[in-house]
Amino acid sequence: MAEVVKWVQSTKDYVNELKLEMRRVTWPNRKQVEGTTAVVILSVFAFAAYFAVVDSLLAKGIKGILGAFTK
């Protein structure tokens, strides 16, 4: 029973410390969130386009090499 009481108390302590730490966090404002979100979305599309081009070039190259060996 003492272990259960100890576990409950340590859980309460953890939650209280968590609340205290969350009050110390500096949260970004809306403008910062919108800016970083836009950067992330643009980066994702840029990398997707880059990988699509590289994938198509590699696929054509491999098809060409395999085609040369099968003739």
Phi, psi and omega in degrees: 000326180295326179293323179294316179297318179296319179295317179297316180295318180293327176293317177298317179299317179299313181296319179296318178294324178296315178300317179298317180294323180292333176289334181279346184291137174267110184273142179287153177275176185298320181297318179295319180295316179297319180295312181290327177295318178297318179297317180296314181296315178297321178296319179298314179294321179296314178295323178297317179295316179300312181292329176294317179295312180298319180297316181293321178295316178295321179297316178296319179296315180293319177298319179296317179295314179294323178295324179292326181278341182269352180276000000 
